[in-house]
Amino acid sequence: MGLSGRQKKGIFSMDYKDQVVVVTGAGGFIGSHLTEALLKAGAKVSALVRYSSHNYWGFLEPYKGDLHPRLTVMAGDIRDPSFVEKMLTGVDYVFNLAALIAIPYSYQAPMSYVETNIHGCLNVLEACRRHSVRRLIQTSTSEVYGTARYTPIDEEHPLQAQSPYSATKIAADKLAESYYRSFDLPVTILRPFNTFGPRQSLRAVIPTILTQALAGTSIRLGSLLPIRDLTYVSDTVRAFMASALSPETLGKTVNCGSGRGVTIGELVEIVGKLLKLSLEVQQEDERLRPERSEVFTLICNNTLAKEIMAWQPEVGLEQGLSRTIDWFKEHFKGGSVGTYVV
């Protein structure tokens, strides 16, 4: 079954008008961008942010005070099955982005990752099955591939858990796949490669480089050798929205990446050129991942995404980095470690 002429043009967003959508992990980096894009497309969005005693909504803080008529923000926890059950009542589309993602912390607290990334996913799957949602998009990660056995990496590449984090994401992906095969649950697994852009966690490599570069010319990093496929956040958001509406993604896992690989060392050079700075890199052993845990090469084969959901990246690496630099200059305060101004 081929895409319609309208879909081949990549015009999916208008189909969200008045649809009821849930985004979990909505206060985070990608989740907040996706929430805003869905609102712009006319959807009625229920956004799940993790409950805290400070009533903090992450990057949805600016929406406090009923600033958008089609946005409802819910504070809760994906690990609570009763809460998830209520959250998914009467919903058309579910985008499950709630997860613990910091790889270094997964070495220290693996059970937290099992509870959130596996048990939390199971709660979403069960609730979606009971409430007959139109489509669930389960968020995967390129980390599930481990160090590439061949590049570019297509969806048939073997999975290899090289960190507790990636092990839990593999388990969640397989749970989602099993619910499609066992219960006909309308699931799509979207597998983004390394998304970057405004609002990304300071733990990620690009914010790490940028915040240090904006504070001085000395950059402290781990290994400069790993190769990453970097995709700007607006392109990843378009992939989420397109994957939910394409009939051909049903039951499939779809890669989302640029197809271009750069080493961390090359990334520092590109940032230096954009900032017109000569950056000096200092390697710190404490920033290195365990030898057998480091994923050295991730380059995406995005052929399937192009074929079945008319998606391809629109923002190049340098253009995306320029936009990200501008955002960090406006919103970041502090030295090499600091906070965002939301």
LINKA-V854670 format. One record per pair of residues at least 4 apart in sequence whose C-alpha atoms are under 7 Angstrom apart, sorted by sequence separation. I is the first residue (numbers start at 1). J is the second residue. D is the distance in whole Angstrom. If there is no record, write none. Layout:
BEGIN
i=I j=J d=D
i=I j=J d=D
END
This chain:
BEGIN
i=3 j=7 d=6
i=4 j=8 d=6
i=5 j=9 d=7
i=7 j=11 d=6
i=27 j=31 d=6
i=28 j=32 d=6
i=29 j=33 d=7
i=30 j=34 d=6
i=31 j=35 d=6
i=32 j=36 d=6
i=33 j=37 d=6
i=34 j=38 d=6
i=35 j=39 d=6
i=36 j=40 d=6
i=37 j=41 d=6
i=38 j=42 d=6
i=39 j=43 d=5
i=51 j=55 d=7
i=52 j=56 d=6
i=57 j=61 d=5
i=63 j=67 d=5
i=80 j=84 d=6
i=81 j=85 d=6
i=82 j=86 d=6
i=83 j=87 d=6
i=84 j=88 d=6
i=85 j=89 d=7
i=102 j=106 d=7
i=105 j=109 d=6
i=106 j=110 d=5
i=110 j=114 d=6
i=111 j=115 d=6
i=112 j=116 d=6
i=113 j=117 d=5
i=114 j=118 d=5
i=115 j=119 d=5
i=116 j=120 d=5
i=117 j=121 d=6
i=118 j=122 d=6
i=119 j=123 d=6
i=120 j=124 d=6
i=121 j=125 d=6
i=122 j=126 d=6
i=123 j=127 d=6
i=124 j=128 d=6
i=125 j=129 d=6
i=126 j=130 d=6
i=127 j=131 d=6
i=128 j=132 d=6
i=153 j=157 d=6
i=162 j=166 d=6
i=163 j=167 d=6
i=164 j=168 d=6
i=165 j=169 d=6
i=166 j=170 d=6
i=167 j=171 d=6
i=168 j=172 d=6
i=169 j=173 d=6
i=170 j=174 d=6
i=171 j=175 d=6
i=172 j=176 d=6
i=173 j=177 d=6
i=174 j=178 d=6
i=175 j=179 d=6
i=176 j=180 d=7
i=177 j=181 d=6
i=178 j=182 d=6
i=179 j=183 d=5
i=180 j=184 d=5
i=196 j=200 d=6
i=204 j=208 d=6
i=205 j=209 d=6
i=206 j=210 d=6
i=207 j=211 d=6
i=208 j=212 d=6
i=209 j=213 d=6
i=210 j=214 d=6
i=211 j=215 d=6
i=212 j=216 d=6
i=213 j=217 d=5
i=231 j=235 d=7
i=232 j=236 d=7
i=233 j=237 d=6
i=234 j=238 d=6
i=235 j=239 d=6
i=236 j=240 d=6
i=237 j=241 d=6
i=238 j=242 d=6
i=239 j=243 d=6
i=240 j=244 d=7
i=241 j=245 d=7
i=242 j=246 d=6
i=262 j=266 d=6
i=263 j=267 d=6
i=264 j=268 d=6
i=265 j=269 d=7
i=266 j=270 d=6
i=267 j=271 d=6
i=268 j=272 d=6
i=269 j=273 d=6
i=270 j=274 d=6
i=271 j=275 d=6
i=272 j=276 d=6
i=273 j=277 d=6
i=289 j=293 d=6
i=290 j=294 d=6
i=302 j=306 d=6
i=303 j=307 d=6
i=304 j=308 d=6
i=305 j=309 d=5
i=306 j=310 d=5
i=315 j=319 d=6
i=316 j=320 d=6
i=317 j=321 d=6
i=318 j=322 d=6
i=319 j=323 d=6
i=320 j=324 d=6
i=321 j=325 d=6
i=322 j=326 d=6
i=323 j=327 d=6
i=324 j=328 d=6
i=325 j=329 d=6
i=326 j=330 d=7
i=327 j=331 d=6
i=328 j=332 d=5
i=334 j=338 d=4
i=3 j=8 d=6
i=6 j=11 d=6
i=7 j=12 d=6
i=26 j=31 d=4
i=27 j=32 d=5
i=38 j=43 d=5
i=39 j=44 d=7
i=56 j=61 d=7
i=63 j=68 d=7
i=114 j=119 d=7
i=115 j=120 d=6
i=128 j=133 d=6
i=148 j=153 d=7
i=161 j=166 d=5
i=179 j=184 d=7
i=180 j=185 d=5
i=202 j=207 d=5
i=203 j=208 d=6
i=213 j=218 d=7
i=231 j=236 d=7
i=262 j=267 d=6
i=272 j=277 d=5
i=289 j=294 d=5
i=305 j=310 d=6
i=306 j=311 d=5
i=315 j=320 d=6
i=333 j=338 d=6
i=334 j=339 d=7
i=25 j=31 d=6
i=26 j=32 d=5
i=39 j=45 d=7
i=78 j=84 d=6
i=161 j=167 d=5
i=179 j=185 d=6
i=180 j=186 d=6
i=201 j=207 d=7
i=202 j=208 d=6
i=212 j=218 d=7
i=213 j=219 d=7
i=243 j=249 d=6
i=272 j=278 d=6
i=305 j=311 d=6
i=306 j=312 d=6
i=333 j=339 d=6
i=76 j=83 d=7
i=106 j=113 d=7
i=180 j=187 d=6
i=200 j=207 d=7
i=212 j=219 d=6
i=272 j=279 d=6
i=332 j=339 d=6
i=333 j=340 d=6
i=23 j=31 d=7
i=49 j=57 d=6
i=332 j=340 d=5
i=26 j=35 d=6
i=331 j=340 d=6
i=332 j=341 d=6
i=209 j=219 d=6
i=331 j=341 d=5
i=176 j=187 d=7
i=23 j=35 d=7
i=145 j=157 d=7
i=100 j=113 d=6
i=145 j=158 d=6
i=146 j=159 d=7
i=145 j=159 d=4
i=146 j=160 d=5
i=144 j=159 d=6
i=145 j=160 d=5
i=146 j=161 d=6
i=100 j=116 d=7
i=144 j=160 d=6
i=146 j=162 d=6
i=173 j=189 d=7
i=99 j=116 d=6
i=100 j=117 d=7
i=144 j=161 d=6
i=239 j=256 d=7
i=99 j=117 d=5
i=236 j=256 d=7
i=26 j=47 d=5
i=21 j=43 d=7
i=26 j=48 d=6
i=27 j=49 d=5
i=144 j=166 d=5
i=20 j=43 d=6
i=21 j=44 d=6
i=22 j=45 d=6
i=23 j=46 d=6
i=24 j=47 d=6
i=25 j=48 d=6
i=26 j=49 d=6
i=143 j=166 d=6
i=17 j=41 d=6
i=18 j=42 d=6
i=19 j=43 d=5
i=20 j=44 d=5
i=21 j=45 d=5
i=22 j=46 d=5
i=23 j=47 d=5
i=24 j=48 d=5
i=25 j=49 d=6
i=51 j=75 d=5
i=16 j=41 d=6
i=17 j=42 d=4
i=18 j=43 d=5
i=19 j=44 d=6
i=20 j=45 d=6
i=21 j=46 d=6
i=22 j=47 d=6
i=23 j=48 d=6
i=24 j=49 d=7
i=45 j=70 d=6
i=46 j=71 d=6
i=47 j=72 d=6
i=48 j=73 d=6
i=49 j=74 d=6
i=50 j=75 d=5
i=51 j=76 d=5
i=144 j=169 d=7
i=16 j=42 d=6
i=17 j=43 d=5
i=18 j=44 d=6
i=44 j=70 d=5
i=45 j=71 d=5
i=46 j=72 d=5
i=47 j=73 d=5
i=48 j=74 d=5
i=49 j=75 d=5
i=50 j=76 d=5
i=51 j=77 d=6
i=144 j=170 d=6
i=231 j=257 d=6
i=14 j=41 d=6
i=16 j=43 d=5
i=32 j=59 d=6
i=44 j=71 d=6
i=45 j=72 d=6
i=46 j=73 d=6
i=47 j=74 d=6
i=48 j=75 d=6
i=49 j=76 d=6
i=50 j=77 d=5
i=230 j=257 d=7
i=231 j=258 d=6
i=13 j=41 d=5
i=32 j=60 d=6
i=46 j=74 d=7
i=48 j=76 d=7
i=229 j=257 d=6
i=230 j=258 d=7
i=140 j=169 d=6
i=229 j=258 d=6
i=27 j=57 d=6
i=28 j=58 d=6
i=229 j=259 d=6
i=27 j=58 d=4
i=28 j=59 d=6
i=39 j=70 d=7
i=229 j=260 d=6
i=27 j=59 d=5
i=229 j=261 d=5
i=27 j=60 d=5
i=140 j=173 d=7
i=228 j=261 d=5
i=229 j=262 d=7
i=194 j=228 d=7
i=196 j=230 d=7
i=227 j=261 d=6
i=228 j=262 d=6
i=194 j=229 d=6
i=195 j=230 d=6
i=196 j=231 d=6
i=197 j=232 d=6
i=227 j=262 d=5
i=228 j=263 d=6
i=79 j=115 d=7
i=193 j=229 d=6
i=194 j=230 d=5
i=195 j=231 d=5
i=196 j=232 d=5
i=197 j=233 d=5
i=227 j=263 d=4
i=79 j=116 d=6
i=193 j=230 d=7
i=194 j=231 d=6
i=195 j=232 d=6
i=196 j=233 d=6
i=226 j=263 d=5
i=227 j=264 d=7
i=78 j=116 d=7
i=193 j=231 d=7
i=195 j=233 d=6
i=225 j=263 d=6
i=226 j=264 d=6
i=261 j=299 d=5
i=84 j=123 d=7
i=88 j=127 d=6
i=224 j=263 d=6
i=225 j=264 d=6
i=260 j=299 d=6
i=79 j=119 d=6
i=84 j=124 d=6
i=88 j=128 d=7
i=93 j=133 d=6
i=224 j=264 d=5
i=225 j=265 d=7
i=259 j=299 d=6
i=79 j=120 d=5
i=90 j=131 d=7
i=92 j=133 d=5
i=93 j=134 d=6
i=94 j=135 d=6
i=95 j=136 d=6
i=96 j=137 d=6
i=195 j=236 d=7
i=224 j=265 d=5
i=259 j=300 d=5
i=78 j=120 d=5
i=81 j=123 d=5
i=85 j=127 d=5
i=89 j=131 d=6
i=91 j=133 d=6
i=92 j=134 d=5
i=93 j=135 d=5
i=94 j=136 d=5
i=95 j=137 d=5
i=96 j=138 d=5
i=97 j=139 d=6
i=258 j=300 d=6
i=259 j=301 d=6
i=84 j=127 d=7
i=92 j=135 d=7
i=93 j=136 d=6
i=94 j=137 d=6
i=95 j=138 d=6
i=96 j=139 d=6
i=257 j=300 d=5
i=259 j=302 d=7
i=192 j=236 d=7
i=255 j=300 d=7
i=257 j=302 d=6
i=256 j=302 d=6
i=255 j=302 d=6
i=274 j=322 d=7
i=140 j=189 d=6
i=142 j=191 d=6
i=256 j=305 d=7
i=118 j=168 d=6
i=136 j=186 d=6
i=137 j=187 d=6
i=138 j=188 d=6
i=139 j=189 d=6
i=140 j=190 d=6
i=141 j=191 d=5
i=142 j=192 d=6
i=254 j=304 d=7
i=255 j=305 d=7
i=117 j=168 d=6
i=121 j=172 d=6
i=125 j=176 d=7
i=135 j=186 d=5
i=136 j=187 d=5
i=137 j=188 d=5
i=138 j=189 d=5
i=139 j=190 d=5
i=140 j=191 d=4
i=141 j=192 d=5
i=142 j=193 d=5
i=254 j=305 d=6
i=113 j=165 d=6
i=117 j=169 d=6
i=134 j=186 d=7
i=135 j=187 d=6
i=136 j=188 d=6
i=137 j=189 d=6
i=138 j=190 d=6
i=139 j=191 d=6
i=140 j=192 d=7
i=141 j=193 d=6
i=118 j=171 d=6
i=137 j=190 d=7
i=110 j=164 d=6
i=114 j=168 d=6
i=118 j=172 d=5
i=113 j=168 d=7
i=117 j=172 d=7
i=258 j=313 d=6
i=129 j=185 d=6
i=107 j=164 d=6
i=106 j=164 d=6
i=106 j=165 d=6
i=209 j=268 d=7
i=249 j=308 d=7
i=103 j=163 d=7
i=219 j=279 d=7
i=221 j=281 d=7
i=223 j=283 d=7
i=248 j=308 d=6
i=188 j=249 d=6
i=217 j=278 d=7
i=218 j=279 d=6
i=219 j=280 d=6
i=220 j=281 d=6
i=221 j=282 d=6
i=222 j=283 d=5
i=103 j=165 d=6
i=188 j=250 d=5
i=191 j=253 d=7
i=217 j=279 d=5
i=218 j=280 d=5
i=219 j=281 d=5
i=220 j=282 d=5
i=221 j=283 d=5
i=222 j=284 d=6
i=187 j=250 d=6
i=188 j=251 d=5
i=189 j=252 d=6
i=190 j=253 d=6
i=191 j=254 d=6
i=192 j=255 d=6
i=193 j=256 d=6
i=217 j=280 d=6
i=218 j=281 d=6
i=219 j=282 d=6
i=220 j=283 d=6
i=221 j=284 d=6
i=222 j=285 d=6
i=246 j=309 d=6
i=101 j=165 d=7
i=186 j=250 d=6
i=187 j=251 d=5
i=188 j=252 d=5
i=189 j=253 d=5
i=190 j=254 d=5
i=191 j=255 d=5
i=192 j=256 d=4
i=193 j=257 d=5
i=220 j=284 d=6
i=186 j=251 d=7
i=188 j=253 d=6
i=189 j=254 d=6
i=190 j=255 d=6
i=191 j=256 d=6
i=192 j=257 d=6
i=222 j=287 d=5
i=223 j=288 d=6
i=31 j=97 d=6
i=221 j=287 d=6
i=222 j=288 d=5
i=243 j=309 d=6
i=242 j=309 d=6
i=226 j=295 d=7
i=227 j=296 d=6
i=228 j=297 d=6
i=229 j=298 d=6
i=21 j=91 d=6
i=226 j=296 d=4
i=227 j=297 d=5
i=228 j=298 d=5
i=229 j=299 d=5
i=20 j=91 d=5
i=21 j=92 d=6
i=22 j=93 d=6
i=23 j=94 d=6
i=24 j=95 d=6
i=180 j=251 d=6
i=226 j=297 d=6
i=227 j=298 d=6
i=228 j=299 d=6
i=229 j=300 d=7
i=20 j=92 d=5
i=21 j=93 d=5
i=22 j=94 d=5
i=23 j=95 d=5
i=24 j=96 d=5
i=25 j=97 d=5
i=239 j=311 d=6
i=19 j=92 d=6
i=20 j=93 d=7
i=21 j=94 d=6
i=22 j=95 d=6
i=23 j=96 d=6
i=24 j=97 d=5
i=25 j=98 d=4
i=23 j=97 d=7
i=24 j=98 d=5
i=177 j=251 d=7
i=235 j=313 d=5
i=235 j=314 d=7
i=235 j=315 d=7
i=232 j=315 d=6
i=230 j=317 d=7
i=232 j=320 d=6
i=155 j=253 d=7
i=155 j=254 d=7
i=155 j=255 d=7
i=137 j=244 d=6
i=152 j=259 d=7
i=193 j=300 d=7
i=135 j=244 d=6
i=215 j=335 d=5
i=215 j=336 d=6
i=197 j=320 d=7
i=212 j=335 d=7
i=212 j=336 d=5
i=211 j=336 d=5
i=198 j=324 d=5
i=197 j=324 d=5
i=198 j=327 d=6
i=162 j=292 d=7
i=163 j=293 d=6
i=162 j=293 d=5
i=162 j=294 d=7
i=153 j=299 d=6
i=154 j=300 d=7
i=152 j=299 d=5
i=153 j=300 d=5
i=154 j=301 d=5
i=147 j=295 d=5
i=151 j=299 d=6
i=152 j=300 d=5
i=153 j=301 d=5
i=146 j=295 d=5
i=147 j=296 d=5
i=148 j=297 d=5
i=152 j=301 d=5
i=147 j=297 d=5
i=148 j=298 d=6
i=147 j=298 d=7
i=29 j=199 d=5
i=29 j=200 d=5
i=30 j=233 d=7
i=34 j=237 d=5
i=33 j=237 d=7
i=13 j=241 d=7
i=12 j=242 d=6
i=12 j=245 d=7
i=59 j=342 d=6
i=10 j=310 d=5
i=9 j=310 d=7
i=10 j=311 d=7
i=8 j=310 d=5
i=7 j=310 d=7
i=3 j=308 d=7
END
